[in-house]
Amino acid sequence: MATLRGYQLDIVVQLPSELKNTGLRGLLGNYNDNPSDDLISRNGQTVDTNSNEETIYYSFGETCKLMSPLYIMNDPGFYCASA
């Protein structure tokens, strides 16, 4: 579900409970009720979820950028985290 609020887009992702603790990982976290491992950059660096927005953006978000619009289509195993 997506909601536009002014210039902010809120997105809610719901997954079946069967996927919990199955090794699911990526840009939206690991779905294991452990927030300390939700922000893992592509190079394996864990970013503290209590970090300021700038740290999260540059230490985590920037590492998840796609190299090209077709990159994700060419790599079906793509996810941000490498660990």
Backbone bond lengths (Angstrom), bond angles and torsions (degrees), N, CA, C in turn:
res aa  C-N    CA-C-N  psi(-1)  N-CA   C-N-CA  omega(-1)  CA-C   N-CA-C  phi
1 M - - - 1.430 - - 1.529 108.01 -
2 A 1.310 117.72 136.25 1.457 122.43 178.45 1.518 109.67 -126.32
3 T 1.323 115.53 138.21 1.454 121.87 179.17 1.517 108.51 -130.69
4 L 1.323 117.29 130.27 1.457 121.50 177.09 1.520 108.64 -97.77
5 R 1.319 116.45 123.25 1.467 122.87 178.91 1.527 107.72 -121.97
6 G 1.306 116.47 94.77 1.462 119.53 -176.25 1.516 109.02 64.77
7 Y 1.316 116.39 -116.96 1.470 121.10 178.91 1.524 112.28 -100.88
8 Q 1.315 117.46 9.10 1.462 121.27 -178.19 1.517 109.71 -110.31
9 L 1.307 116.36 133.67 1.454 121.98 177.62 1.526 107.87 -107.40
10 D 1.315 116.90 119.68 1.463 122.07 176.24 1.511 108.28 -100.46
11 I 1.320 116.64 128.85 1.460 121.39 180.00 1.521 108.67 -123.28
12 V 1.324 116.44 132.46 1.458 122.24 177.33 1.525 107.38 -114.13
13 V 1.320 116.12 125.37 1.462 121.86 178.52 1.523 107.24 -112.60
14 Q 1.309 116.50 126.13 1.465 121.07 177.92 1.517 108.69 -116.17
15 L 1.319 115.27 129.87 1.461 121.58 -179.88 1.523 109.52 -119.00
16 P 1.319 116.77 151.07 1.471 118.72 176.82 1.523 110.68 -66.27
17 S 1.297 116.07 144.47 1.465 121.16 -177.68 1.532 112.29 -61.37
18 E 1.324 117.34 -20.93 1.469 120.15 179.02 1.531 111.75 -63.26
19 L 1.326 117.48 -21.15 1.465 120.93 -179.13 1.527 113.03 -85.82
20 K 1.325 117.07 -9.63 1.460 120.77 -178.95 1.524 110.18 -65.08
21 N 1.325 115.29 136.30 1.472 123.46 178.31 1.528 113.20 59.57
22 T 1.320 117.10 32.42 1.469 120.24 179.85 1.525 112.41 -107.38
23 G 1.316 117.23 8.68 1.456 120.41 -178.01 1.514 112.86 93.26
24 L 1.323 117.63 5.10 1.455 121.95 175.48 1.518 107.79 -57.49
25 R 1.320 117.49 134.59 1.457 119.67 -179.48 1.520 109.23 -152.35
26 G 1.314 115.27 160.30 1.451 118.88 178.05 1.498 114.29 152.74
27 L 1.305 115.01 -161.99 1.451 123.23 -173.55 1.526 113.01 -58.72
28 L 1.307 118.69 -30.53 1.463 121.80 -178.13 1.521 113.40 -96.69
29 G 1.309 117.49 11.20 1.457 120.57 178.59 1.515 111.70 107.35
30 N 1.314 115.68 -171.07 1.458 121.28 -172.77 1.522 114.43 -111.81
31 Y 1.306 118.08 -0.46 1.467 123.21 177.04 1.523 111.94 51.54
32 N 1.341 113.54 52.41 1.460 118.88 178.94 1.531 112.27 -135.98
33 D 1.329 117.30 16.00 1.476 123.28 179.76 1.520 113.50 61.52
34 N 1.323 117.29 22.08 1.456 121.62 177.70 1.530 108.21 -121.97
35 P 1.336 117.92 91.53 1.459 119.88 -176.19 1.529 113.97 -63.77
36 S 1.325 118.30 -17.98 1.466 120.03 -177.81 1.526 112.64 -69.29
37 D 1.341 118.84 -15.60 1.469 119.84 178.24 1.535 112.51 -115.01
38 D 1.322 116.87 20.81 1.463 120.23 -178.56 1.521 113.69 -81.66
39 L 1.313 118.25 -26.86 1.456 121.45 -177.95 1.523 109.90 -111.18
40 I 1.313 116.31 83.61 1.458 121.80 177.92 1.521 107.57 -112.98
41 S 1.325 116.18 118.78 1.455 120.83 -177.40 1.525 110.55 -70.74
42 R 1.312 116.01 168.94 1.456 120.93 -179.41 1.526 111.69 -60.38
43 N 1.352 116.95 -29.00 1.464 119.20 179.77 1.530 112.44 -88.25
44 G 1.334 117.41 6.87 1.458 121.71 174.88 1.516 115.22 92.91
45 Q 1.335 118.03 -1.03 1.459 121.65 179.20 1.524 110.29 -73.42
46 T 1.331 116.98 129.18 1.458 121.43 175.48 1.525 108.63 -88.16
47 V 1.330 115.98 128.28 1.452 121.59 179.86 1.525 107.68 -105.83
48 D 1.312 116.38 129.14 1.468 121.71 -179.22 1.529 109.57 -60.90
49 T 1.323 117.34 129.07 1.465 121.36 -179.61 1.524 112.35 -66.30
50 N 1.316 117.95 -14.18 1.467 121.83 176.89 1.523 112.06 -92.26
51 S 1.326 117.38 7.07 1.466 121.21 178.60 1.517 110.30 -67.49
52 N 1.321 116.29 160.50 1.458 119.79 176.94 1.534 109.58 -72.38
53 E 1.320 116.63 165.92 1.468 121.66 -175.15 1.522 112.23 -59.38
54 E 1.323 117.21 -38.39 1.465 120.61 -178.91 1.530 110.93 -63.71
55 T 1.318 116.89 -44.02 1.465 120.86 179.19 1.527 110.51 -63.93
56 I 1.325 117.03 -44.92 1.468 120.17 179.08 1.522 110.42 -62.29
57 Y 1.330 116.67 -42.48 1.469 120.44 -178.76 1.524 111.40 -62.27
58 Y 1.341 116.80 -51.87 1.460 119.43 -174.69 1.524 113.76 -80.13
59 S 1.325 118.40 -34.74 1.465 120.58 -176.93 1.520 113.15 -86.05
60 F 1.343 117.13 -20.92 1.463 120.60 -179.21 1.521 111.57 -121.99
61 G 1.312 116.97 -60.34 1.459 121.45 -173.29 1.514 114.16 -58.31
62 E 1.311 117.28 -44.93 1.464 120.62 -178.64 1.532 111.77 -63.87
63 T 1.323 117.66 -27.16 1.466 119.72 -179.46 1.528 111.55 -76.68
64 C 1.326 116.96 -11.64 1.462 121.25 -178.29 1.523 112.82 -97.60
65 K 1.328 116.90 1.87 1.465 119.79 -179.61 1.520 110.25 -63.91
66 L 1.319 115.27 139.71 1.464 120.64 175.17 1.512 109.11 -77.30
67 M 1.316 116.27 145.02 1.457 120.76 179.65 1.525 111.65 -73.76
68 S 1.311 116.50 -29.10 1.459 121.79 177.51 1.519 107.41 -155.94
69 P 1.342 118.06 161.87 1.471 119.45 -179.93 1.521 113.42 -58.86
70 L 1.318 118.08 -26.77 1.461 120.84 -177.37 1.521 112.90 -93.33
71 Y 1.322 117.02 -3.61 1.463 120.62 -175.54 1.523 112.40 -55.47
72 I 1.318 116.97 -47.15 1.465 120.53 -177.15 1.522 111.02 -66.14
73 M 1.330 116.97 -30.93 1.460 120.37 178.86 1.526 111.35 -72.30
74 N 1.329 116.67 -29.31 1.456 121.19 -179.78 1.525 112.72 -85.26
75 D 1.301 117.17 -11.06 1.453 122.27 -178.68 1.519 109.45 -131.42
76 P 1.337 118.16 81.83 1.474 119.90 -176.46 1.513 113.83 -62.70
77 G 1.311 118.17 -14.62 1.459 121.54 177.35 1.515 112.17 -92.55
78 F 1.352 117.97 11.31 1.459 120.66 -176.15 1.513 111.54 -62.94
79 Y 1.285 115.10 136.16 1.456 123.54 168.17 1.506 105.96 -155.93
80 C 1.287 117.58 159.43 1.457 120.17 -177.46 1.517 110.81 -68.40
81 A 1.305 117.86 -51.66 1.451 121.14 -174.41 1.511 111.61 -70.54
82 S 1.318 115.33 142.91 1.460 119.55 178.03 1.511 111.70 -106.42
83 A 1.323 116.74 -10.05 1.463 120.56 -177.42 1.512 110.92 -88.87
